[in-house]
Amino acid sequence: MTGRVVLLGATGYTGGLVLDSLRHRGIEPVLAGRNRDSLRAIADRHGGLDHALVDVTDPVGVATLVRRGDILISTVGPFERFGHAVAAAAADVGAHYIDTTGEVGFVLELRRRLHDRARETGSLMLPAFGYDYVPGILAGTLAAHEAGAAARAVDIGYFASGPLWRGLSQGTRTTMRDGLTLPAPRWRDHHLTEERTAAEVRKFTVREHRKNAFLVSGTEVLFLPAEFPLLDAVSVYNGWFPALSRPITVAAAAAAVTSRFAIGRKLVDRVTRPMIGPAGGPDADRRARIGSHVTAVAYSGPDVLSEVQVRGPNSYTLTGELIAWAAQQLTTSAPRAAGVVSPVEAFGFATLRDGCAEIGLAPI
C-alpha cells in the first residue's frame, strides 16, 4: 500500500519547484526540514500541508521520518555531504526514494552501499531523476534502439538555449565549480573508467548547427550499458557554453593538478568562489526563455548509425516536473523493480518515454 509523499528541501530553490509540480498534480506532500518557521510558512501557503522537523545530518532523526511504502523525495545537496543518511533511511525501511542530485559519485556510492539492502526491503531508489540525467538516458536509449544490435558506442551531449549563465541556480554553479576537479566516469571497453573532466572536446549537432561540448560525468555511463550489453563505450558531454569548451579544458586541467595539494585546493576555492553567486535561481520568466536540448549519437566504430535530438523545457522546470511525475507513478502503481536502478528499469521505457512527452521532453 502506498504511503505518504515526503519532500525534503521544500524551502530551497529546487525543492520549491518540485513542491509546485507535486501540488499541480494534486499531491499533498509532507514537508520536512530543519527550519520550523520556513516550513510552517510554506505549508500555510499551500493550504496547510503537514510538516516535520528533521536535520539531514542526524541519521537517527532521518530514520524516524519515513515508513515503509512512503515516497521520500530529497532536493538537499550537496548530496555527497547531506544525502547518505537520507537514502539509507529509505532503503532500510522500504520507502521509495527519489532525488535531484547531479553528483555521479554519489549515485555510485548508493549502488555500492544500498542496492542489495533496497532490494531486500522493496525500496525503489531513483537518484538523479531530474535534468540530471533523465534527458540523456531518454535520448541515449532512443539512439541505441534506432541503431539496433550493431551499436557499440553512444555519446550524449547536453545543451541549452538562451542567456544561460544568468539562468543558473547557486546549486548548479557550485556543482559546476566542484566538478572541475572531480573525475568524469566513462564506460569504455565494457567497464567503468575515470578520466579528467573536460579532458576531451567533441562536436554535436544541435538543431542544424555543430556545437562543441566537453567531457563530464553522467549516470548514463552507469545505466545504459545494463540496457544494451553490446555497448563498449558511453560518454557524456556538456555543451552549455560551446564557445568556451576548449578554454574550460585548460582551466579544468590546471584546477585538477593544483587541487592535489592543500594549498592548491584553497587557491582554487578562492579563485572560483565568485562563480557561485547569490542564493536561489532563475524566476519563471527567465526559465521560460532558456530551454534544454540533448543530442545522442550511436556508433559502430567511426560510422554513425543513428542520431536523436531531444528538446524540453528549462532544466529546473523539467526537474520539478520529472520528480512529480515519478512520485505520481509510484502512488498509482507498484514499481517494476527495487534497488538503485535507472529510470528505464523503474518504469519501463514506453512509460518513461510517454511521461517525458507529457511534460514536454520529446524528440524533434
C-alpha positions in Angstrom: 0.0 0.0 0.0 1.3 3.4 -1.0 2.2 5.7 1.9 2.8 9.4 2.1 4.9 11.6 -0.2 7.6 13.3 1.9 9.6 16.2 0.5 12.9 17.2 2.0 14.2 20.6 0.9 11.0 22.5 0.1 12.5 25.7 1.5 15.2 25.6 -1.2 15.0 26.7 -4.8 14.7 23.3 -6.5 12.6 21.9 -3.7 10.1 24.8 -4.2 9.8 23.9 -7.9 9.2 20.2 -7.0 6.6 21.2 -4.5 4.7 23.3 -7.1 4.8 20.4 -9.5 3.5 18.0 -6.9 0.7 20.3 -6.0 -0.2 20.8 -9.6 -0.7 17.0 -9.9 -2.9 17.0 -6.8 -0.3 15.5 -4.4 -0.1 17.0 -0.9 3.4 16.1 0.4 4.6 16.2 4.0 7.2 18.9 4.1 10.4 18.1 6.0 13.3 20.3 7.0 15.1 21.9 9.9 13.8 25.4 9.8 10.5 25.4 11.7 9.4 28.9 10.6 10.2 28.5 7.0 8.4 25.1 6.9 5.3 26.5 8.5 5.2 29.4 6.2 5.4 27.2 3.1 3.0 24.7 4.5 0.5 27.5 5.2 1.0 29.0 1.7 0.0 25.6 0.2 -3.2 25.2 2.2 -1.9 23.8 5.5 0.3 20.9 4.4 1.7 18.6 7.1 5.3 19.3 8.0 8.0 17.7 10.1 11.3 18.9 11.6 14.3 16.9 10.7 18.0 17.6 10.2 19.5 15.6 7.3 22.9 15.4 9.2 21.1 13.4 12.0 20.8 9.8 10.9 18.5 8.9 13.9 16.2 11.8 13.1 16.1 10.9 9.4 15.3 7.3 10.2 12.2 8.3 12.1 10.9 10.4 9.2 9.7 7.7 6.8 7.8 4.5 6.9 7.5 1.5 4.6 5.7 2.4 1.4 6.3 6.2 1.7 7.9 8.1 -1.2 10.8 10.2 0.0 12.0 13.0 -2.3 15.2 14.8 -1.4 16.4 18.0 -3.0 19.0 18.7 -0.3 22.6 18.9 -1.6 25.4 18.6 -2.0 24.4 15.0 -1.8 27.8 13.6 -1.1 27.7 15.7 2.1 24.0 15.6 3.1 22.4 12.7 1.1 23.7 9.4 2.5 21.7 9.3 5.7 18.5 10.2 3.9 19.0 7.5 1.2 20.0 4.9 3.8 16.8 5.6 5.8 14.6 4.9 2.8 16.5 1.7 1.9 16.3 0.4 5.5 12.6 0.9 6.0 11.4 0.0 2.5 10.4 3.5 1.4 10.8 4.6 -2.2 13.4 7.3 -2.8 13.9 10.0 -5.5 16.5 12.7 -5.6 17.7 15.6 -7.7 21.5 15.0 -7.5 23.8 15.7 -10.3 26.7 14.0 -8.4 27.5 10.8 -10.2 30.0 9.7 -7.4 27.1 9.8 -5.0 25.0 7.6 -7.3 27.9 5.1 -7.5 28.1 5.0 -3.7 24.4 4.4 -3.4 24.6 1.5 -5.7 27.6 0.1 -3.8 26.2 0.6 -0.3 22.4 0.3 -0.7 21.4 -1.6 -3.8 21.2 -5.0 -2.1 19.5 -3.6 1.1 16.9 -1.8 -1.0 16.1 -5.0 -2.9 15.6 -6.8 0.3 13.1 -4.2 1.7 11.4 -3.5 -1.7 12.7 0.1 -1.9 12.9 1.6 -5.3 15.7 4.1 -5.4 15.8 6.7 -8.2 18.8 9.0 -7.7 19.5 11.8 -10.3 15.9 11.7 -11.5 15.8 15.2 -13.0 17.5 17.2 -15.7 20.5 15.3 -14.4 20.2 12.8 -16.1 16.8 11.6 -17.4 17.0 13.5 -20.8 20.3 11.9 -21.6 19.0 8.4 -20.7 15.9 9.1 -22.8 17.9 10.3 -25.8 20.6 7.6 -25.4 18.1 4.8 -25.2 16.2 6.1 -28.3 19.5 6.3 -30.3 20.6 2.8 -29.2 17.2 1.3 -30.1 17.3 3.1 -33.5 20.8 1.9 -34.2 20.0 -1.7 -33.3 22.4 -4.5 -32.4 25.2 -3.0 -34.4 25.6 -0.1 -31.9 28.9 -0.2 -30.0 29.1 3.3 -28.6 26.8 6.1 -27.5 27.9 9.8 -27.0 25.4 12.2 -25.3 25.7 16.0 -25.3 23.7 18.4 -23.1 23.0 21.9 -24.4 20.7 24.9 -23.7 19.2 27.8 -25.4 19.0 31.4 -24.2 21.2 33.5 -21.8 22.2 30.6 -19.7 24.8 32.0 -17.3 22.3 34.2 -15.6 19.8 31.4 -15.7 21.8 29.0 -13.4 21.0 28.4 -9.7 23.5 28.7 -7.0 23.4 24.9 -6.6 24.2 24.4 -10.2 27.1 26.9 -10.2 28.5 25.1 -7.1 28.3 21.7 -8.8 30.0 23.1 -11.9 32.8 24.6 -9.8 33.4 21.5 -7.8 33.1 19.3 -10.9 36.2 20.9 -12.5 38.4 19.0 -10.1 36.5 15.7 -10.0 37.0 12.8 -12.4 34.4 12.0 -15.1 33.3 8.4 -15.1 33.1 6.9 -18.5 32.1 3.4 -19.9 34.9 2.2 -22.0 35.9 -1.4 -23.1 33.0 -2.8 -21.2 34.0 -1.4 -17.8 33.8 1.9 -15.9 36.8 4.1 -16.0 37.6 7.6 -14.8 39.0 10.4 -16.8 39.7 14.1 -16.1 36.7 16.3 -16.5 36.9 18.2 -19.8 39.8 16.0 -21.0 38.1 15.8 -24.4 36.0 18.1 -26.6 33.7 16.9 -29.4 31.0 18.3 -31.6 27.3 17.5 -31.7 24.5 18.6 -34.0 22.1 20.9 -32.1 19.2 21.6 -34.4 21.1 22.5 -37.6 24.3 23.7 -36.0 27.5 22.0 -34.9 28.5 22.8 -31.3 31.4 21.9 -29.0 30.9 20.1 -25.7 33.4 18.9 -23.1 33.6 15.5 -21.3 31.7 15.4 -18.0 30.2 12.7 -15.7 26.7 11.4 -16.1 24.6 8.4 -14.9 24.1 7.4 -18.5 27.5 5.6 -18.2 26.2 3.5 -15.3 22.7 2.6 -16.7 22.8 2.4 -20.5 25.3 -0.5 -20.6 22.9 -2.6 -18.4 20.1 -2.0 -21.0 22.4 -2.5 -24.0 25.2 -5.0 -23.1 26.8 -4.8 -26.5 27.8 -1.2 -25.9 31.5 -0.9 -25.1 31.6 2.8 -24.8 29.3 5.5 -23.3 30.4 9.1 -22.8 28.6 12.3 -21.6 29.5 15.9 -22.6 28.4 19.3 -21.6 27.9 22.0 -24.2 26.1 24.7 -22.2 28.9 27.2 -23.2 30.1 25.8 -26.5 32.4 28.7 -27.3 34.2 28.1 -24.0 34.6 24.4 -24.2 38.3 24.4 -25.1 39.3 27.1 -22.6 37.4 25.1 -20.0 39.6 22.1 -20.7 42.7 24.1 -19.9 41.1 25.5 -16.7 40.0 22.1 -15.6 43.4 20.6 -16.2 45.1 23.4 -14.2 42.5 23.0 -11.4 42.9 19.2 -11.2 46.7 19.5 -10.8 46.5 22.4 -8.4 43.9 20.6 -6.2 46.2 17.7 -5.4 47.8 19.9 -2.7 46.1 21.5 0.3 47.3 25.0 -0.6 46.2 24.4 -4.1 42.7 23.5 -3.1 42.5 26.7 -1.1 43.7 28.7 -4.1 41.2 27.0 -6.5 38.4 27.7 -3.9 39.3 31.4 -3.7 39.6 31.9 -7.4 36.4 30.1 -8.3 34.2 31.3 -5.4 32.8 34.3 -7.3 31.2 32.0 -9.9 28.9 30.5 -7.2 26.9 33.7 -7.0 23.8 34.5 -4.9 21.4 32.0 -3.4 18.3 30.9 -5.4 17.8 30.5 -9.1 16.1 31.9 -12.2 12.5 33.1 -11.9 9.6 31.8 -14.1 10.2 34.4 -16.8 13.9 33.6 -17.2 13.2 29.9 -17.1 10.7 30.3 -19.9 13.4 31.8 -22.1 16.0 29.0 -21.6 15.2 25.6 -22.9 17.0 22.3 -22.7 18.4 20.2 -25.6 20.2 16.8 -25.6 21.7 15.0 -28.6 22.7 11.3 -28.5 24.7 9.6 -31.2 25.1 5.9 -31.6 28.2 4.5 -33.5 29.7 1.3 -34.8 33.4 2.2 -35.0 33.6 5.5 -36.8 30.2 5.1 -38.5 27.2 7.0 -37.2 24.2 4.6 -37.0 21.7 7.0 -35.5 21.3 10.5 -34.1 18.5 11.6 -31.8 17.8 15.2 -30.6 15.6 15.7 -27.6 14.2 19.1 -26.7 12.4 20.1 -23.5 11.6 22.9 -21.1 14.0 24.7 -18.8 16.2 22.3 -16.8 14.8 23.4 -13.4 11.2 23.3 -14.6 11.9 19.9 -16.1 13.4 18.6 -12.9 10.4 19.6 -10.9 8.0 18.0 -13.4 10.0 14.8 -13.7 10.2 14.3 -9.9 6.4 15.0 -9.6 5.6 12.6 -12.4 7.7 9.8 -10.8 6.0 10.3 -7.5 2.6 10.2 -9.1 3.6 7.0 -10.9 4.6 5.4 -7.6 1.3 6.5 -5.9 -0.8 4.8 -8.5 1.1 1.6 -9.4 3.7 -0.7 -8.0 7.3 -0.2 -9.3 8.7 -2.7 -11.7 12.0 -3.0 -9.8 13.7 -2.5 -6.4 17.2 -1.3 -5.6 19.2 1.6 -7.0 18.0 1.5 -10.6 17.7 3.5 -13.8 14.6 5.3 -14.9 14.0 2.7 -17.6 14.3 -0.2 -15.1 11.9 1.6 -12.8 9.1 2.3 -15.1 9.8 0.6 -18.5 10.9 2.5 -21.5 7.5 3.1 -23.0 6.1 4.5 -19.8 9.1 6.7 -19.3 9.0 8.0 -22.9 5.3 8.8 -22.7 5.8 10.5 -19.3 8.6 12.7 -20.6 6.5 13.6 -23.7 3.6 14.6 -21.4 5.8 17.2 -19.7 7.3 18.5 -23.0 10.6 16.4 -23.2 10.5 14.7 -26.6 12.5 14.0 -29.8 12.5 16.6 -32.5 
